[in-house]
Amino acid sequence: MRFYIGLCFGPAGVGKTLSARRCANWDLAEPLIEDWGPRSPDDDRVHAALVRSRAVFYTASVLGTWRDLRDTVYEHMEKVGICIREHIGPAGLRRRDHGRSRLVDVLIVDESERLSNTAVELIRDIFDRTGVGLILIGMPGMEKRLSRYPQLYSRIGFAHHYRPLQSDELTFVLTRHWRRLGLALDEADFTDAQAVASIARITGGNFRLLERMLVQIGRILKINDLSTITDDVVEAARSTLVIGAT
């Protein structure tokens, strides 16, 4: 199977990194990959997660060199491949699973706008040599910059624009957070509807800002022994945050 290059871009705080790390099971795998050492029976949970994702997540460094990029990416591919191989065993390997990279299907590069010209060419070379799928994640404008690299741009199979949460998505997220606080969100209730409208207005659907605000809302409810999220509670939470353009 031949994979493609994908571009994912959007403003800060809309969940690009969070979704990519979850897709790669990287919150679970990163401690093992970064602190490589003696094996433990507890590692099997990580191995199983990496078999499902077959992915490597890498965050481009501000001051990193192309050598750092090359060495880190190949090292992480090697380690993820070892984890997968240990879990499925020789009998589970497919014919195409040979070499250090073929057990990895996807390489995800976050903060791609930080990549230098040389690093971009190196990423393309890794894609060509290993055949893994490549997803580049970054801020808006990244896709225009990469269009100046025709050899890379011609290999792009899709582009996804991350946007702030819309009404149904926002309601879904808030319903789950209400539940975490031991509450039930009722869209037909005027108080709940007013609180949701205020949160939507203040956060603009920005996922990161929404998370920060809900933490403060929970704190205010606990401090004041309240059981209802009102518009006043939302405004009190807003007053504790530094909110810029979203």
Secondary structure as the mmCIF struct_conf table of DSSP 4:
data_model
#
loop_
_struct_conf.conf_type_id
_struct_conf.id
_struct_conf.beg_label_comp_id
_struct_conf.beg_label_asym_id
_struct_conf.beg_label_seq_id
_struct_conf.end_label_comp_id
_struct_conf.end_label_asym_id
_struct_conf.end_label_seq_id
STRN STRN1 ILE A 5 PHE A 9
TURN_TY1_P TURN_TY1_P1 ALA A 12 GLY A 13
BEND BEND1 VAL A 14 GLY A 15
HELX_RH_AL_P HELX_RH_AL_P1 LYS A 16 CYS A 23
TURN_TY1_P TURN_TY1_P2 ALA A 24 ASN A 25
HELX_RH_AL_P HELX_RH_AL_P2 TRP A 26 GLU A 34
TURN_TY1_P TURN_TY1_P3 ASP A 35 ASP A 35
BEND BEND2 PRO A 38 PRO A 38
HELX_RH_3T_P HELX_RH_3T_P1 PRO A 41 ASP A 43
HELX_RH_AL_P HELX_RH_AL_P3 ASP A 44 SER A 53
STRN STRN2 ALA A 55 THR A 59
HELX_LH_PP_P HELX_LH_PP_P1 ALA A 60 SER A 61
BEND BEND3 VAL A 62 LEU A 63
HELX_RH_AL_P HELX_RH_AL_P4 TRP A 66 ILE A 88
TURN_TY1_P TURN_TY1_P4 GLY A 89 GLY A 89
HELX_RH_3T_P HELX_RH_3T_P2 PRO A 90 GLY A 92
TURN_TY1_P TURN_TY1_P5 ARG A 95 ARG A 96
TURN_TY1_P TURN_TY1_P6 GLY A 99 LEU A 103
STRN STRN3 VAL A 106 ASP A 110
BEND BEND4 GLU A 111 GLU A 111
HELX_RH_3T_P HELX_RH_3T_P3 SER A 112 ARG A 114
HELX_RH_AL_P HELX_RH_AL_P5 ASN A 117 THR A 130
STRN STRN4 GLY A 133 GLY A 138
TURN_TY1_P TURN_TY1_P7 PRO A 140 GLY A 141
HELX_RH_AL_P HELX_RH_AL_P6 MET A 142 LEU A 146
TURN_TY1_P TURN_TY1_P8 SER A 147 ARG A 148
HELX_RH_AL_P HELX_RH_AL_P7 PRO A 150 TYR A 153
TURN_TY1_P TURN_TY1_P9 SER A 154 ARG A 155
STRN STRN5 ILE A 156 HIS A 161
HELX_RH_AL_P HELX_RH_AL_P8 SER A 167 ARG A 180
TURN_TY1_P TURN_TY1_P10 LEU A 181 GLY A 182
TURN_TY1_P TURN_TY1_P11 GLU A 187 ALA A 188
BEND BEND5 ASP A 189 ASP A 189
HELX_RH_AL_P HELX_RH_AL_P9 PHE A 190 THR A 203
TURN_TY1_P TURN_TY1_P12 GLY A 204 GLY A 205
HELX_RH_AL_P HELX_RH_AL_P10 PHE A 207 ILE A 223
TURN_TY1_P TURN_TY1_P13 ASN A 224 ASP A 225
BEND BEND6 THR A 228 THR A 228
HELX_RH_AL_P HELX_RH_AL_P11 ASP A 231 SER A 239
TURN_TY1_P TURN_TY1_P14 THR A 240 THR A 240
BEND BEND7 LEU A 241 LEU A 241
#
